[in-house]
Amino acid sequence: MRAAANIALSVSLAVAAAALPSVASAADLNLLPRWPFVATNILVFALLILPVNHLLIRPLLRLIEEREQRTSGSLEEARRLDSEASALGVELDARLLEARARAQGRRAAIMADAEAQERALLQAASSDAAQSIESVRTSIAADLVTARASLHGDARALAGEAAARLLGRPM
């Protein structure tokens, strides 16, 4: 392909060199076209259109299209990844919200269980305290009865002794 491009370039330079005047002077300046040169230029242009198009323009256009496809493909890939990341972010937020709700439910269940255990412990402690108080009251009442009976007997003995001392005789 390069050889053909080099040949086409060489031919176009040779034709262009043949069309140039040998020496130009101001007196010979003619602004009217020379029709044989114009015809030669048109013929060279027509002959070079196909090889230049085939060897230079089509590959350049193909290269430009490939670059554009890669660029647009990369942009599309970036958009796709961005939307995928957004979707994953939304899913992650939903899962996080669900996990928080489950944790809140577990926390509420644990708190309710702890409160029930606390109430049960307080009730048991209150019951034990009531039994202890009742036991102590019963014990105190029994001790009080015993103490009263003992004091009553001691009081009679003391009263008898006091009366005997006052009267000066045993009783």
C-alpha positions as CSV (number, residue, x, y, z in Angstrom):
1,M,0.0,0.0,0.0
2,R,2.8,2.4,0.8
3,A,4.5,1.5,-2.4
4,A,1.4,2.5,-4.3
5,A,1.1,5.7,-2.4
6,N,4.8,6.5,-3.1
7,I,4.2,5.8,-6.8
8,A,1.1,8.0,-6.9
9,L,3.0,10.8,-5.2
10,S,5.9,10.5,-7.6
11,V,3.6,10.7,-10.6
12,S,1.7,13.7,-9.3
13,L,5.0,15.5,-8.6
14,A,6.3,14.7,-12.1
15,V,3.1,16.0,-13.7
16,A,3.1,19.1,-11.6
17,A,6.8,19.7,-12.5
18,A,6.1,19.3,-16.2
19,A,3.2,21.9,-16.0
20,L,5.4,24.6,-14.5
21,P,6.9,27.2,-16.8
22,S,10.7,27.1,-17.1
23,V,11.4,30.7,-16.3
24,A,8.8,33.3,-15.4
25,S,9.3,37.0,-16.0
26,A,7.0,39.9,-15.4
27,A,6.7,40.6,-19.1
28,D,5.5,37.0,-19.8
29,L,2.9,37.1,-17.0
30,N,-0.3,36.0,-18.5
31,L,-3.4,35.7,-16.3
32,L,-5.4,33.8,-18.9
33,P,-5.5,30.1,-18.3
34,R,-3.5,27.8,-20.6
35,W,-6.0,25.1,-21.5
36,P,-3.6,22.3,-22.0
37,F,-2.2,22.8,-18.5
38,V,-5.7,23.0,-17.0
39,A,-6.6,19.8,-18.9
40,T,-3.4,18.1,-17.6
41,N,-4.2,19.1,-14.0
42,I,-7.8,17.9,-14.3
43,L,-6.5,14.6,-15.7
44,V,-3.9,14.2,-12.9
45,F,-6.5,15.1,-10.3
46,A,-8.9,12.5,-11.7
47,L,-6.2,9.8,-11.9
48,L,-5.1,10.5,-8.3
49,I,-8.5,10.6,-6.7
50,L,-9.0,6.8,-6.4
51,P,-5.5,5.9,-5.1
52,V,-5.4,8.7,-2.6
53,N,-8.9,7.9,-1.5
54,H,-8.1,4.2,-1.2
55,L,-4.6,4.7,0.4
56,L,-5.0,7.7,2.6
57,I,-8.5,9.0,3.2
58,R,-10.3,5.7,3.9
59,P,-7.7,4.5,6.5
60,L,-7.7,7.9,8.2
61,L,-11.5,7.9,8.3
62,R,-11.5,4.3,9.6
63,L,-9.0,5.3,12.3
64,I,-11.1,8.3,13.3
65,E,-14.2,6.1,13.5
66,E,-12.4,3.5,15.6
67,R,-11.2,6.2,18.0
68,E,-14.6,7.7,18.2
69,Q,-16.1,4.2,18.9
70,R,-13.5,3.6,21.6
71,T,-14.1,7.0,23.1
72,S,-17.9,6.6,23.0
73,G,-17.6,3.0,24.1
74,S,-15.5,4.2,27.1
75,L,-18.1,6.9,27.9
76,E,-20.9,4.3,27.6
77,E,-18.9,2.0,29.9
78,A,-18.4,4.8,32.4
79,R,-22.1,5.6,32.3
80,R,-23.0,1.9,32.8
81,L,-20.5,1.6,35.7
82,D,-21.9,4.8,37.2
83,S,-25.5,3.6,37.0
84,E,-24.4,0.2,38.4
85,A,-22.6,1.9,41.3
86,S,-25.7,3.9,41.9
87,A,-27.9,0.8,41.9
88,L,-25.4,-0.9,44.3
89,G,-25.5,2.1,46.5
90,V,-29.3,2.1,46.7
91,E,-29.2,-1.7,47.4
92,L,-26.6,-1.2,50.1
93,D,-28.7,1.6,51.7
94,A,-31.8,-0.7,51.6
95,R,-29.8,-3.5,53.2
96,L,-28.4,-1.2,55.8
97,L,-31.8,0.1,56.6
98,E,-33.1,-3.5,56.9
99,A,-30.2,-4.4,59.2
100,R,-30.9,-1.4,61.4
101,A,-34.5,-2.3,61.6
102,R,-33.6,-5.9,62.6
103,A,-31.1,-4.7,65.1
104,Q,-33.7,-2.3,66.6
105,G,-36.2,-5.2,66.8
106,R,-33.6,-7.4,68.5
107,R,-32.8,-4.5,70.9
108,A,-36.4,-4.0,71.8
109,A,-36.9,-7.8,72.4
110,I,-33.8,-7.9,74.6
111,M,-35.0,-4.8,76.5
112,A,-38.4,-6.4,77.0
113,D,-36.8,-9.6,78.1
114,A,-34.5,-7.8,80.5
115,E,-37.5,-5.8,81.9
116,A,-39.4,-9.0,82.4
117,Q,-36.4,-10.6,84.2
118,E,-36.0,-7.5,86.3
119,R,-39.7,-7.6,87.3
120,A,-39.4,-11.3,88.1
121,L,-36.3,-10.7,90.2
122,L,-37.9,-7.8,92.0
123,Q,-41.0,-9.9,92.6
124,A,-38.9,-12.8,93.9
125,A,-36.9,-10.4,96.1
126,S,-40.1,-8.7,97.3
127,S,-41.6,-12.1,98.1
128,D,-38.4,-13.3,99.9
129,A,-38.4,-10.0,101.8
130,A,-42.0,-10.4,102.7
131,Q,-41.4,-14.0,103.9
132,S,-38.3,-12.8,105.8
133,I,-40.3,-10.0,107.4
134,E,-43.2,-12.3,108.2
135,S,-40.7,-14.9,109.6
136,V,-39.0,-12.2,111.7
137,R,-42.4,-10.8,112.9
138,T,-43.5,-14.4,113.9
139,S,-40.2,-14.9,115.6
140,I,-40.4,-11.5,117.3
141,A,-44.0,-12.2,118.3
142,A,-43.0,-15.6,119.8
143,D,-40.0,-13.9,121.6
144,L,-42.4,-11.2,122.8
145,V,-44.8,-13.8,124.2
146,T,-41.9,-15.6,125.8
147,A,-40.4,-12.4,127.1
148,R,-43.8,-11.2,128.4
149,A,-44.3,-14.5,130.2
150,S,-40.8,-14.4,131.6
151,L,-41.2,-10.7,132.5
152,H,-44.6,-11.4,134.0
153,G,-43.1,-14.2,136.2
154,D,-40.1,-12.0,137.1
155,A,-42.4,-9.1,137.8
156,R,-44.4,-11.2,140.2
157,A,-41.3,-12.5,141.9
158,L,-39.9,-8.9,142.2
159,A,-43.3,-7.7,143.4
160,G,-43.4,-10.4,146.0
161,E,-39.8,-9.7,147.1
162,A,-40.5,-5.9,147.2
163,A,-43.6,-6.6,149.3
164,A,-41.7,-8.9,151.5
165,R,-39.0,-6.2,152.1
166,L,-41.5,-3.6,152.7
167,L,-43.5,-5.6,155.1
168,G,-40.4,-7.1,156.5
169,R,-41.7,-10.6,156.4
170,P,-41.6,-13.3,153.7
171,M,-44.6,-13.8,151.6
